[in-house]
Amino acid sequence: MAFKKEILDFFSVLKIPYSFRYTVIDGRGGYFENVLKIGEISTYSLTLLSKSGAFRISGQDLKVVKYCDNDLAVDGKIFKVERCE
């Protein structure tokens, strides 16, 4: 875990209190931090709202596994995560 902190420090992520962060596990799903609200939801797309903007997750067979304390776990095959305009 020290390496993860080193990376986050390098990009100054820890200094931004409400930064949207995520980890995608290839072929399995993903973990998303600092999610304030789920905007749209379907089996192929999710729109997540955070203090730093809106983000769209595109994929296949997507489903929300858990949403608690502004953290979100998604199951399914994620193809792309992008910032919404």
C-alpha positions as CSV (number, residue, x, y, z in Angstrom):
1,M,0.0,0.0,0.0
2,A,3.0,2.3,0.4
3,F,3.4,2.3,-3.4
4,K,-0.2,3.4,-3.9
5,K,0.3,6.3,-1.5
6,E,3.5,7.3,-3.3
7,I,1.7,7.4,-6.6
8,L,-1.2,9.4,-5.1
9,D,1.3,11.8,-3.5
10,F,3.1,12.3,-6.8
11,F,-0.1,13.4,-8.5
12,S,-1.2,15.4,-5.4
13,V,-4.4,13.5,-5.3
14,L,-4.4,13.3,-1.5
15,K,-4.3,17.1,-1.3
16,I,-7.6,17.3,-3.3
17,P,-10.3,16.3,-0.7
18,Y,-13.1,15.4,-3.2
19,S,-11.2,14.0,-6.1
20,F,-12.9,11.3,-8.1
21,R,-10.7,8.2,-8.0
22,Y,-11.3,4.7,-9.4
23,T,-9.8,1.3,-10.0
24,V,-10.9,-0.9,-12.8
25,I,-10.3,-4.7,-12.5
26,D,-10.1,-6.0,-16.0
27,G,-13.1,-8.1,-16.9
28,R,-14.5,-8.0,-13.4
29,G,-15.7,-4.5,-12.5
30,G,-14.4,-1.5,-10.6
31,Y,-14.3,0.5,-7.4
32,F,-15.1,4.2,-7.5
33,E,-14.5,6.8,-4.7
34,N,-16.1,10.1,-3.8
35,V,-19.3,9.4,-5.7
36,L,-22.1,11.8,-4.6
37,K,-24.9,10.4,-6.7
38,I,-25.7,8.0,-9.5
39,G,-27.2,9.9,-12.4
40,E,-28.2,7.3,-14.9
41,I,-28.0,3.5,-14.7
42,S,-28.4,0.7,-17.2
43,T,-26.6,-2.6,-18.0
44,Y,-24.3,-0.9,-20.5
45,S,-23.8,2.6,-18.9
46,L,-23.6,4.4,-15.6
47,T,-23.3,8.1,-15.0
48,L,-21.7,9.1,-11.7
49,L,-21.7,12.5,-10.1
50,S,-18.9,13.8,-7.9
51,K,-17.8,17.2,-6.7
52,S,-15.3,17.3,-9.5
53,G,-17.8,16.6,-12.2
54,A,-19.8,13.9,-13.9
55,F,-18.3,10.6,-15.2
56,R,-19.7,8.0,-17.6
57,I,-18.8,4.3,-17.3
58,S,-19.4,2.3,-20.4
59,G,-19.4,-1.5,-20.4
60,Q,-21.4,-4.7,-20.6
61,D,-23.6,-6.4,-17.9
62,L,-22.9,-3.5,-15.5
63,K,-24.6,-3.6,-12.1
64,V,-24.1,-1.7,-8.8
65,V,-22.9,-4.2,-6.2
66,K,-22.6,-1.8,-3.3
67,Y,-22.9,2.0,-2.7
68,C,-22.0,3.2,0.8
69,D,-20.2,6.2,2.2
70,N,-19.6,7.7,-1.3
71,D,-17.9,4.6,-2.5
72,L,-19.3,2.5,-5.3
73,A,-18.5,-1.1,-6.4
74,V,-19.6,-2.1,-9.9
75,D,-19.7,-5.6,-11.3
76,G,-19.4,-6.3,-15.1
77,K,-17.0,-5.7,-17.9
78,I,-15.9,-2.0,-18.0
79,F,-14.8,-0.7,-21.4
80,K,-14.3,3.0,-20.7
81,V,-14.5,5.7,-18.0
82,E,-14.8,9.2,-19.3
83,R,-15.6,12.7,-18.0
84,C,-19.0,14.0,-19.2
85,E,-19.2,17.5,-20.6
